[in-house]
Amino acid sequence: MKKTYKIEVDCANCARKMEEAAAKVEGVAAATVSFMTQKMNVEFAEGADVKSVMQNVVKACKKVESDCEVYL
């Protein structure tokens, strides 16, 4: 399953780092973050609990850029 989330990120480099962090979260098959569109696309692994996976994705992104926002 794929979902798109609105985000707020300050720079393209931070977006790249957030993308890498999100992709490492268990339950995420793939993740892309676009600085230009301020959107995050997440493809979830089969059988993953979307809500709990996204909570972990937000935590991982906050470690990269503490003032970023991911609108769930």
Order of alpha helices (4+ residues) and beta strands (2+ residues): beta-alpha-beta-beta-alpha-beta
